[in-house]
Amino acid sequence: MKKATEVVGLLVLLHGAIGLIHAWTGWFGYWGPVRRLPFLEGHEGSAHFAMVLAGLVLLSVPTIVGDALQRRAPARPISGADPARRG
């Protein structure tokens, strides 16, 4: 799941970055899904910037969540399953 989230994050980041390059320079004319959405007309730059931010979040979340789960205290064993209590 971690790799899938990172791949999606990378794709979203690349689409957003290439969309910003297109908005600033005019390169990559037919790239990106944002230009095909009619409700974003006139707000393409903001939408691409939001895609860059969303891509960065998707790239960093698996690492943050994984580190938090490793620091979490271990779960208590179910009663009767604790080998130290067996006599």
C-alpha positions as CSV (number, residue, x, y, z in Angstrom):
1,M,0.0,0.0,0.0
2,K,2.9,2.3,0.8
3,K,4.3,1.9,-2.7
4,A,0.9,2.5,-4.4
5,T,0.4,5.7,-2.4
6,E,3.9,6.9,-3.4
7,V,3.3,6.1,-7.1
8,V,0.0,8.0,-7.1
9,G,1.7,10.9,-5.2
10,L,4.5,11.0,-7.8
11,L,2.0,11.1,-10.7
12,V,-0.1,13.8,-9.1
13,L,3.1,15.8,-8.4
14,L,4.4,15.5,-11.9
15,H,1.0,16.4,-13.5
16,G,0.8,19.5,-11.2
17,A,4.4,20.5,-12.0
18,I,4.1,20.1,-15.7
19,G,0.8,22.0,-15.6
20,L,2.5,24.9,-13.8
21,I,5.3,24.9,-16.4
22,H,2.6,25.0,-19.1
23,A,0.9,27.9,-17.4
24,W,4.1,29.9,-17.1
25,T,5.8,29.0,-20.4
26,G,3.3,27.5,-22.8
27,W,5.2,24.2,-23.1
28,F,3.5,20.8,-22.8
29,G,0.3,22.1,-24.5
30,Y,-1.8,18.9,-24.3
31,W,-0.6,17.6,-20.9
32,G,-2.7,17.2,-17.8
33,P,-6.2,16.5,-16.8
34,V,-7.0,20.0,-15.4
35,R,-7.4,21.6,-18.8
36,R,-10.2,19.1,-19.6
37,L,-12.3,20.0,-16.6
38,P,-14.7,22.9,-17.6
39,F,-15.3,24.1,-14.0
40,L,-11.6,24.9,-13.5
41,E,-11.5,27.2,-16.5
42,G,-9.6,30.3,-15.5
43,H,-8.2,28.6,-12.4
44,E,-5.7,26.2,-14.0
45,G,-2.7,27.7,-12.2
46,S,-4.3,27.3,-8.8
47,A,-5.4,23.8,-9.6
48,H,-1.9,22.8,-10.7
49,F,-0.4,24.3,-7.6
50,A,-3.0,22.3,-5.5
51,M,-2.0,19.2,-7.4
52,V,1.7,19.8,-6.5
53,L,0.8,20.2,-2.8
54,A,-1.4,17.1,-2.9
55,G,1.4,15.1,-4.5
56,L,3.9,16.1,-1.8
57,V,1.4,15.1,0.8
58,L,0.8,11.7,-0.8
59,L,4.5,11.2,-1.0
60,S,5.1,12.0,2.6
61,V,2.1,10.4,4.3
62,P,3.3,6.7,4.1
63,T,6.6,7.6,5.8
64,I,5.0,9.7,8.5
65,V,2.3,7.0,9.3
66,G,4.9,4.2,9.1
67,D,7.2,6.0,11.6
68,A,4.2,6.7,14.0
69,L,3.2,3.0,13.9
70,Q,6.7,1.9,14.7
71,R,6.8,4.2,17.8
72,R,3.5,3.0,19.1
73,A,3.5,0.8,22.1
74,P,3.1,-2.9,21.4
75,A,-0.3,-4.3,21.8
76,R,-1.1,-6.2,25.0
77,P,-1.4,-10.0,24.6
78,I,-4.8,-11.6,24.9
79,S,-5.3,-13.2,28.3
80,G,-4.2,-16.8,28.3
81,A,-1.8,-16.3,25.4
82,D,0.9,-14.7,27.5
83,P,3.8,-17.3,27.8
84,A,5.1,-15.7,31.0
85,R,1.8,-16.5,32.8
86,R,1.9,-20.2,32.0
87,G,2.9,-22.1,35.0
